[in-house]
Amino acid sequence: MREAGKEVQKSKSYIRCEISDYEADQIQALLRSLLNSDKTDFTTKFALICLIKNKVENKGLLKVAQETNQSKAQVAIMVSCARFYLLGHDKRLRQNGGSNENIHCKTI
């Protein structure tokens, strides 16, 4: 994922995923609801923030680590935990029994 309106940097290999506007709105609504919920604990919210900084804002793990005052390894763990939390939290992210057939991805 990358922030809308920003070009892909030339120095890295990226996976470009094409999703519809409806799917993007659903993911944005999910993230907002989790970040604003009283039922979501602080550690989960922090992991989601690290995931957003890394994947959406396209910041490297080291940059996120500097911004959040953590080590690079800690940020990598937080990003991974947030991904698994999202997959386990909302089953709408898994369509057709767990496959993502309607999300088209390619490495660029």
Summary of the structure (lengths in Angstrom):
residues: 108
radius of gyration: 14.4
end to end distance: 12.7
largest distance: 40.3
contacts: 241
relative contact order: 0.17
helix: 56%
strand: 9%
